[in-house]
Amino acid sequence: ANVEPSFVIRAIRSLLALGSLVFALSALALLVMPSTFATLLGLTPSSDLDWALRMMGAILVALAGQMWLVRHTPDPSTRGAAAVMVLGGGLMTVMTIWLPGEWSSLRWVYLGFGLNFCLLYLILLLLGLRDAPELRDVYDEDDEE
C-alpha cells in the first residue's frame, strides 16, 4: 500500500535536502580553498590545517550524498536519519563553539546554521512521535482512557 507520508516526514526530507546542499557547498569551499576558509573562520592557515579542512570537505561530500539519498527511504529510516542529524548537528555546533581563534562572521553563520538545523530536526522528531507507527497503538490506548 502506498501511504502518503506525514507532514513531519515530508518536512524532514526537505530539511535533509536543504542540509545536503549546505554541506555540498561547504565541502566545495573546503576542498578548493581551505586557506581562505580557515581565514574566514578566524583560524591561521597552515599546510596541516589545509589538509584537515580538505579531509573535512571530503567527509562532507559523503554526508551530503547520504542525506540526499536517505530522503527516498521508508519513514522509519527517514526518522533515523533525522535522529543522526540531531546528534551530528549537535556535535558540530559544540565544535563550532570550541573552535580556537577569533569569532568571525563566518563562524557565527556556521553556528546559526548548525544550531537551527539541529533544533529543527529535533522539533520535527518530537512532533512526529504521534505519527510513528510503532507508537500509534500506545497512543490509541491512552486516548481510550
N, C-alpha and C positions, 0 to 999 in steps of 0.2 A: 504494500500500500504506500502510495506516495503522499506523505503528510506534509503540509505546508509548515516550514519552520516557524517557530515563535518569533515575536518581535525581538526578544533578547538574543536569540541565536543569530538572527539577521544582523543585529547591531554588533555582536561580537565579530561576525565575519567581516563586516565593514571596517571595524576597528583594526582587525588583523590586516586587511588590505592597506589601509592608510599607514599603519605602523610599518608594514613591509616596504612601502615606498619611502618613508622617512629613513629606515635603516639602509635601503639601497643607495639613497643619495649620500648618506653619511659614509657608507662603505666606499663609494666612488671617491669622495673627498679624501678619506684616509689613505686609500691606495695611491691616488695620483699626486696629492700634495700634503704629505704628512707634516713637513716642517711648518708650512703655513697654518695648518690645522692646529698644531701644537702652540704656535704663537697666539692664534686667536683664542685658544683655551687658557692662555696665561702661563704656559709652560715654556721652558727654554729648550729649543730644538737641539737634537744631537743625533748622531747616526744610530745609537742604541734606541732612542725614543722613536725615531723614524721607523725602525724595524718593528718595534712593539705596536705602533699605530697602524702600520700596514697589516700586521698579523690580525689586529682587531678588525680592520676593514675586511679581511678575508673571512673572518668568523661572521661578520655582519652580512656578508653575501649569502652564506649558508642559512643564517637565521631568517633573513628576508625571504629567501626562496621557500623555506619551510612554512613561514607564516602565510605566504601567498597560496601555497598548495593545500594547507590544512583547512582552508575555507571551504573546501569541497568534500570534507569528511562528514561522517554521521554526527548528529548532535552531541553525543557524549564526548567524542573526540574534540569537537569544537570547544566544548566547555573545558576539557582538559588542557587544550592549548591556551585558553584564557587564564586558567589557574597557573600554568607555567609562566605566562607573561606577567602575572601579579608578582610571582617570586623573582623572576629575572628582572623585571622592570623596577621592583623594589631594590634589588641589589645594585642595579645600575644607578639608581637615584642616590643611594647611600654612597656609592663610589664617586659620584659626581661631587657630593658634598665634601668628601675626604680628599678630593683631588688636590695635590700640592700646587703651589703657585698662587698668583693673584686671581681675584674674582673678576672675570672678564664678561663682556656682554654675551659671548657665545656660551660660556659656562652657565649663565643664568637662563639662556634659552634652552639649553640641554636639560637643566634641572626642571624647568617648567614643563617641557615635553615629557620627560621621564615620569615625573610625579603625576601629571594629568593622565597619561596613558595608563599608568599603574592603577590609579584610582578609578578610572572608567572601567577597566577590566573587572576590578573588584566589585564595583557597584552593579555592573551587569550580571556578574555571577550571583550576587546576593538577590537581585531582582528575579533571576531565573530559577531560584531554588524551588518555587512552587510549580514551575513548568517541567522540572526534571521527572521523567517517567518513573525512575526508581524511588522517588519521594512522593509521587502523586497519591499512592494508596495510604501513606502515613497521614497526609493532609486530609484526605477524604474521611478517614476515621475520626480525625479531630473535629471536622465540620459536623459530624453526626451527633456529637455530644451536646 
